[in-house]
């Protein structure tokens, strides 16, 4: 069950401890400090946003983390996590201090950084790491996780590794267009259920999201530009914050069902309040930390229901999510995700991408603890048959229909997000505003 009353707050004490611990480590390891500078200046990625864990040998520092909100993980001795915000884990063993930071693919990081160190963990395994740099008892490790919550490699059997590669290919090559949406979900459910049966939900989820990002990249210029920039440093999408799915009302429960099979849990609901018109179910996969923003059209009298698990009927009108799906298809099927949001130094990312010809819309969140801005929308062609059906149903005007036929409609974005003080939440009024702005009817070329 979702928690509509969840209220995330800033955690300045915990954030300051993370920042100070990282800064102290960077001061002792010049190579790591140089890497942090390159990531920030070249691609706008802050090392603090891709931290995986601290491995701490000093008892006083362990106590400091506990005092700042880190709690023992009941399933892993010596591991502490802070549930109040977005923070790295702390592992209470030493010697010294090791900073683990996330990369999407460890072998690509090794190649990009020109390292000669050996990788710990088998290719395609759930956990891999490589020592990036060290000085005395302070070290930095690049960490690749594919659903693992461990802190050391445990290589699966070769047959399991092969199964993971096969399921990734199945996700990548999966059929997305069907005569009926129900048939598409039946096919997708079977595909996901098979992967979870072979690999477990956590590993299968990592593979699913990787294939979803790849599909989105093929249809989003801003994503391709920034991914190439991040690949040049070997980190991939290690700084991802969340993926956004749009769904029609009738199929929203099936969309949520696929995600729950992959281990996502409903976290909180977003409502539009007095404006109504939309709703979002926020889901989180606890093992991999992935977050989904799942959007649908919502009526005012549906603000108090668990809309993620009900079979909702169509409304006599279409809001932004419903129209987007009617024009492009379901996010879970042919349309793919609406946008990927990653964490950045927002000023540096904006400057770098705009210099590369990728413009941004005005930010819809601009606070010390949270900044959010979308790139200008990627325009996709629309099948005229979809437009004809909408016009016949009276859901769009003749003028809107002709514009969609001739020019297409906004399809996807990359989102620039900066988080500070461990803030894990979102800005509902700002999201409501930007959803109205990117409604396809607000962006007709002929107007």
Secondary structure, DSSP 8 states (H G I E B T S, - for coil): ---TT------HHHHHHHHHHHHHHHHH-HHHHHHHHHHHHHH---GGGGEEEEEE--HHHHHHHHHTT-EE-TTSTTEEE-TTSS--EEE---SSEEEEEE-S-HHHHHHHHT-----BS-TT-SEEEEEEEEETTEEEEEEEESS---SS-----HHHHHHHHHHHHHHHT-----SSHHHHHHHHHHHHHHHHHHH-HHHHHHHHHHHHHHHHHHT-HHHHHHHHHHHTTT-TTTTEEEEEEE--GGGHHHHHHHHHHTTEEEEEEEE-GGG-S-EEEEEEETTTTEEEEEEE---GGGTTS-GGGS-----SS--HHHHHHHHH--TTTTS--SEEEEE--HHHHHHHHHHTT--B---SEE-SSEEEEEB--EEE---HHHHHHHHHTTSS-HHHHHHHHHH-EEEEEEEEEEE-TT-----HHHHHHHHHHT-GGG--TT-
